[in-house]
Amino acid sequence: MKKVLFISYDGMTDPLGQSQVLPYLQGLSKAGYCFYLLSCEKPAAYLQNKKLVQQQLAGFNIEWHPVMYTKNPPVLSTLKDVRKLKQKARQLHQQHQLDMVHTRPGIPALVGLWMKQRYGIKFLHDIREFYADSRVEGGIWNMANPLYRLIYKYFKQQENKQLASCDGIVCLTYAAENIIKALPAYKPATPLQVIPCSVDMNLFDASLVDDTTQQQLKKQLGIAPGDIVLSYLGSIGGWYLTPQMLRFCKLLLDAQPAVKFLFITPQQHEQVHALAAQFGIPAQQLIIQRASRTEIPALLSVSTWSVFFIKPCYSKLSSSPTKHGELMAMGIPVITNSGVGDVQAIVQKYQSGFVLDDFTDAAFLQVINQLPAAVFNQQQIRQGAKEVYALDKAIDKYKHLYQSMLAE
């Protein structure tokens, strides 16, 4: 049985670990691979969700080795995390004689390249984002600061070395594939798979939410018969353009007074309330909910449409928004923007919503004016999710890549 070290800087006790790491490893474990899962966990989330993760791993050939994420001070804390990950990775290799290291970009990829160079094991470079550029474009690394300019230069150099040295590549979008293949460090002989962020089609399925449950939920949320619901799913701030989304909500409310806005988000509820007030959206039109992963499908099922605006920039061409697959699996049409991964091409192919090229009032009103007459086919949208985002397809692609990399 082949032994694989999987390294993630995202915690398994965070939502991203729950949706975009554990399901893949569970599927690959069933295919006969043995995993040692090394992740950086935020202390509060770890205390709250540790048992949940352990339950999800029970019965699978996955051994979880969490280390605690260090937040402060900046830069030095990251160096400390790199050292902790290397120490644990070295220990695991000495104990188990690993066959491959599979890493996410950024900090994990530094460790993956080090493992490849030091121990000669296979290195799968899972490029979920263009890491260094995303830190700059996301405002995390201020390039006016000489220290961050040095850090950016260092990570770009490392990214070239990782691309040149790895034994296999995964990226999330065809837009990213085109960019990667044009880079001088890319070797055409290195196998590459495009695997978008996947969705569990068995969990995100509107047919599993019966009418009684939905009506009870609407009553609980204060959604009256005849109300239209525009939802938003996910985190607030950062790449997600919350002010622009709420400005869109205000214009939609002016056009359709029966609309309610449902935000399903784990944090920063006060920020949503404050921005809604700033744009003149009455508090009674706004519903904000926290939800566990298993509660999200029922909440989404009350949506007429869903909106997400993401900052369009170079690094986001590598991005596959998890929320997009989940919304499509539920058959919900989206209102979104261009310049993010393959989203525009997918929406257009499956006639599953509207894509804006800018965030002007004129662009917003053009969509808003089309909404009353717009007709969407829920089953066609769900079929699109099955073809693009289905978890079983993602696992099959990983399985084929593993087989080609680990063939004797």
C-alpha positions in Angstrom: 0.0 0.0 0.0 1.4 3.4 -1.1 1.9 5.9 1.7 1.2 9.6 1.1 1.9 12.6 3.3 -0.8 15.3 2.6 0.1 18.8 3.9 -2.4 21.6 4.2 -2.0 25.0 5.8 -5.8 25.1 6.1 -7.1 23.4 9.2 -9.3 20.3 8.9 -11.4 21.9 11.6 -12.1 24.9 9.3 -14.9 24.8 6.6 -12.4 24.6 3.7 -10.7 21.5 5.2 -14.2 19.9 5.7 -15.2 20.4 2.1 -12.0 20.5 0.1 -9.6 18.1 1.8 -11.3 15.4 3.8 -13.7 14.2 1.1 -10.8 13.7 -1.4 -8.7 11.8 1.1 -11.7 9.6 2.1 -12.2 8.7 -1.6 -8.5 8.0 -2.2 -8.2 6.0 1.0 -11.0 3.7 -0.4 -8.9 3.4 -3.5 -6.1 1.8 -1.5 -3.9 4.7 -0.4 -2.6 5.2 3.1 -2.5 8.9 4.2 -0.7 10.8 6.9 -2.6 14.1 7.1 -0.5 17.1 8.4 -2.5 20.3 8.9 -2.2 23.6 10.7 -5.2 24.1 13.1 -6.5 27.3 14.6 -6.7 26.6 18.4 -10.3 27.8 18.9 -11.6 25.8 15.8 -9.6 22.8 16.8 -11.1 22.7 20.3 -14.6 23.1 18.9 -14.4 20.7 15.9 -11.7 18.1 16.7 -14.1 15.3 17.5 -16.1 16.0 14.3 -13.0 15.6 12.2 -12.0 12.4 14.1 -15.5 11.0 13.5 -15.1 11.7 9.7 -11.8 10.0 9.6 -12.9 6.9 11.5 -12.8 3.8 9.3 -10.5 5.4 6.7 -6.8 4.7 6.3 -6.0 8.3 7.3 -3.8 9.2 10.2 -4.3 12.9 11.3 -1.3 14.8 12.7 -2.5 18.4 13.5 -0.1 21.1 14.5 -1.2 24.4 15.9 -1.2 27.4 13.6 0.8 30.4 14.8 -0.8 33.8 14.1 1.6 36.4 15.6 4.0 38.0 15.1 3.8 38.3 11.3 6.5 36.6 9.2 8.2 35.1 12.3 5.0 33.1 13.1 5.1 31.7 9.6 8.7 30.7 9.9 7.8 28.9 13.1 5.0 27.0 11.3 7.3 26.0 8.5 9.8 24.6 11.1 7.0 22.7 12.8 5.7 21.2 9.6 9.2 20.1 8.5 9.9 18.5 11.9 6.7 16.5 11.7 7.1 15.6 8.1 10.7 14.3 8.8 9.4 12.3 11.8 6.6 10.7 9.7 8.9 9.8 6.9 11.4 8.2 9.3 8.6 6.2 10.9 6.7 5.2 7.7 9.0 5.5 4.7 6.6 7.7 2.6 6.2 7.2 -1.1 4.8 10.7 -2.0 4.1 14.1 -0.5 1.0 15.9 -1.8 0.8 19.6 -0.9 -1.3 22.7 -1.3 0.6 25.9 -2.5 2.5 28.3 -0.4 3.8 27.1 3.0 3.0 23.4 2.4 4.7 23.4 -1.0 7.9 24.7 0.6 7.9 21.6 2.8 6.9 19.4 -0.2 9.9 20.6 -2.3 12.2 20.1 0.7 10.9 16.5 1.2 11.5 15.8 -2.5 15.0 17.2 -2.4 16.0 15.6 0.9 14.4 12.2 0.6 13.8 11.7 -3.1 10.1 10.9 -2.7 7.4 11.9 -5.3 6.0 15.4 -5.0 2.5 16.3 -6.2 2.1 20.1 -6.4 -1.6 20.9 -5.9 -1.7 24.6 -7.1 -5.0 25.7 -5.7 -4.0 29.3 -6.1 -1.2 31.5 -7.4 0.0 31.9 -3.8 2.5 34.8 -3.9 0.4 36.9 -6.2 -2.8 36.2 -4.2 -1.0 37.5 -1.0 -0.2 40.8 -2.8 -3.5 41.2 -4.6 -5.4 40.3 -1.5 -3.6 43.1 0.4 -1.9 40.6 2.8 1.6 41.5 1.6 2.1 45.3 1.3 4.6 45.8 -1.5 5.5 49.2 -0.2 7.2 47.4 2.6 10.7 46.2 1.6 10.4 43.1 3.8 7.3 42.0 1.9 8.9 42.7 -1.5 11.7 40.3 -0.4 9.2 37.7 0.7 7.3 38.0 -2.6 10.5 37.5 -4.5 11.5 34.5 -2.4 8.1 32.8 -2.9 8.1 33.4 -6.7 11.5 31.8 -6.9 10.3 28.9 -4.8 7.2 28.5 -7.0 9.5 28.2 -10.1 11.5 25.5 -8.3 8.4 23.7 -7.2 7.0 23.7 -10.8 10.3 22.5 -12.2 10.9 19.8 -9.6 7.4 18.3 -9.0 6.3 14.9 -10.4 2.6 15.9 -10.9 0.5 19.1 -10.9 -3.1 19.8 -10.1 -4.8 23.2 -10.7 -8.4 24.2 -10.3 -9.2 25.9 -13.6 -8.4 25.7 -17.3 -7.4 29.4 -17.1 -4.7 28.5 -14.6 -3.7 25.5 -16.8 -3.0 27.8 -19.7 -0.9 30.1 -17.5 1.1 27.2 -15.9 1.9 25.6 -19.2 3.3 29.0 -20.5 5.7 29.3 -17.6 9.4 28.6 -18.4 9.7 26.3 -15.4 6.9 24.0 -16.6 8.0 20.7 -18.0 5.6 19.3 -20.6 6.3 15.7 -19.5 4.9 16.4 -16.0 1.3 15.1 -15.7 -1.2 17.9 -15.0 -4.9 17.5 -14.1 -7.5 20.3 -13.9 -9.7 19.4 -10.9 -12.1 22.2 -9.8 -13.2 22.6 -6.1 -15.7 19.8 -5.8 -19.2 19.4 -4.3 -20.8 16.5 -2.6 -23.8 16.0 -4.9 -25.5 13.7 -2.3 -25.4 16.5 0.3 -26.2 19.5 -1.9 -29.4 18.2 -3.4 -32.6 20.2 -3.3 -34.8 17.1 -3.7 -33.8 16.0 -0.2 -35.4 19.1 1.4 -39.1 18.3 1.6 -41.8 21.0 1.4 -42.7 20.8 5.1 -39.1 21.4 6.1 -38.8 24.2 3.7 -42.0 25.9 4.9 -41.0 25.6 8.5 -37.6 27.1 7.7 -39.2 30.0 5.8 -41.4 30.7 8.8 -38.5 30.5 11.2 -36.5 33.0 9.0 -39.3 35.4 8.5 -39.8 34.7 4.8 -43.4 35.3 3.9 -45.3 33.7 1.0 -44.5 35.6 -2.1 -41.1 36.8 -0.9 -38.2 36.5 -3.3 -34.9 35.4 -1.7 -31.5 36.5 -2.8 -28.8 34.5 -0.9 -25.1 34.8 -0.3 -23.1 31.8 0.9 -19.6 32.1 2.5 -17.1 34.4 4.2 -17.4 38.1 4.3 -14.6 40.5 3.2 -11.2 39.8 1.7 -11.8 38.6 -1.9 -15.5 38.8 -1.5 -16.8 42.2 -2.5 -19.4 42.7 0.2 -20.1 46.4 -0.4 -20.7 45.8 -4.1 -23.0 42.9 -3.2 -25.1 45.0 -0.8 -25.3 47.9 -3.3 -26.7 45.4 -5.8 -29.1 44.3 -3.1 -30.3 47.8 -2.6 -31.0 48.4 -6.3 -32.8 45.0 -6.4 -34.9 46.0 -3.4 -35.8 49.3 -5.1 -37.0 47.3 -8.1 -38.6 44.4 -6.2 -39.8 45.4 -2.7 -40.7 41.8 -1.9 -37.1 40.6 -1.8 -35.3 39.3 1.3 -31.5 39.0 1.6 -30.2 35.8 3.2 -26.5 35.8 4.2 -25.2 32.4 5.3 -21.9 33.2 6.8 -19.8 32.1 9.8 -18.6 35.5 11.0 -18.6 39.3 10.7 -22.4 39.6 10.9 -22.0 43.1 12.3 -20.2 44.2 9.2 -23.1 43.0 7.0 -25.6 44.8 9.2 -23.6 48.0 9.1 -23.1 47.9 5.3 -26.8 47.2 4.8 -27.7 50.2 6.9 -25.2 52.3 5.0 -26.9 51.4 1.7 -30.4 52.0 3.1 -31.5 48.4 3.3 -34.1 48.0 6.1 -33.1 45.5 8.9 -36.3 43.5 8.3 -35.2 42.7 4.8 -31.9 41.1 6.0 -31.5 37.6 7.4 -28.1 36.5 8.6 -27.4 32.9 9.6 -24.6 30.7 10.8 -24.8 27.1 9.7 -22.9 23.9 9.8 -22.0 22.2 6.5 -25.0 19.8 6.8 -27.4 22.7 7.5 -26.4 24.7 4.5 -28.4 22.8 1.8 -31.8 23.4 3.5 -31.0 27.1 4.0 -30.0 27.5 0.4 -33.1 25.7 -0.8 -35.2 28.9 0.0 -33.2 30.9 -2.5 -34.6 32.3 -5.7 -31.2 33.4 -6.8 -27.7 33.6 -5.2 -25.1 36.3 -5.6 -21.3 36.3 -5.2 -18.9 39.0 -6.4 -15.2 38.2 -6.2 -12.3 40.6 -6.8 -11.3 39.9 -10.5 -7.4 39.8 -10.7 -4.6 37.7 -12.0 -4.4 35.4 -9.0 -8.1 34.7 -9.1 -7.8 33.1 -12.5 -6.6 30.1 -10.6 -9.6 30.1 -8.3 -12.6 27.8 -8.3 -15.1 29.1 -5.8 -16.5 26.2 -3.7 -19.8 28.1 -3.3 -20.4 27.9 -7.1 -20.4 24.1 -7.2 -22.7 24.0 -4.2 -25.2 26.5 -5.6 -25.3 24.7 -9.0 -25.8 21.4 -7.3 -28.8 22.9 -5.6 -30.1 24.2 -9.0 -29.8 27.8 -7.9 -29.0 30.4 -10.6 -26.2 32.8 -9.7 -25.4 36.5 -10.2 -21.7 36.8 -10.4 -18.8 38.6 -12.1 -16.2 37.7 -14.8 -12.5 37.5 -14.3 -12.6 34.6 -11.8 -11.3 31.2 -12.9 -13.7 29.4 -15.3 -16.8 30.8 -13.7 -18.0 32.8 -16.7 -17.6 29.9 -19.1 -19.4 27.5 -16.8 -22.4 29.9 -16.2 -22.7 30.5 -19.9 -22.4 26.9 -20.9 -25.1 25.7 -18.5 -27.3 28.8 -18.7 -27.1 29.1 -15.0 -27.2 32.8 -14.2 -25.9 36.2 -15.0 -22.2 37.3 -15.3 -21.3 41.0 -14.9 -18.2 42.6 -16.4 -18.1 45.5 -14.0 -19.8 46.7 -10.7 -21.5 49.9 -12.0 -25.1 50.7 -11.2 -25.8 50.5 -14.9 -24.5 46.9 -15.1 -26.4 46.0 -11.9 -29.7 47.4 -13.3 -29.2 45.6 -16.6 -29.3 42.3 -14.7 -32.1 43.4 -12.3 -34.3 44.4 -15.2 -34.0 40.9 -16.7 -34.7 39.0 -13.5 -38.5 39.1 -13.4 -38.7 37.4 -16.9 -35.7 35.1 -16.4 -36.5 31.4 -16.5 -33.9 28.8 -15.3 -34.0 25.1 -15.5 -33.1 23.7 -12.1 -32.2 20.2 -13.4 -30.0 21.6 -16.1 -28.1 23.7 -13.6 -27.7 20.6 -11.3 -26.5 18.6 -14.3 -23.9 21.2 -15.0 -22.6 20.8 -11.4 -22.5 17.0 -11.9 -20.4 17.4 -15.0 -18.0 20.1 -13.7 -17.9 19.9 -9.9 -19.0 16.4 -8.8 -16.8 14.9 -6.0 -16.6 11.4 -7.5 -15.2 12.9 -10.7 -12.6 14.8 -8.8 -11.6 11.7 -6.8 -11.3 9.7 -10.1 -9.0 12.3 -11.5 -6.8 12.3 -8.4 -6.7 8.5 -8.5 -5.5 8.4 -12.1 -2.8 11.0 -11.3 -1.7 9.1 -8.2 -1.5 5.9 -10.3 0.6 7.5 -13.0 3.0 9.1 -10.4 3.4 6.0 -8.2 3.6 3.3 -10.8 6.5 1.0 -10.2 
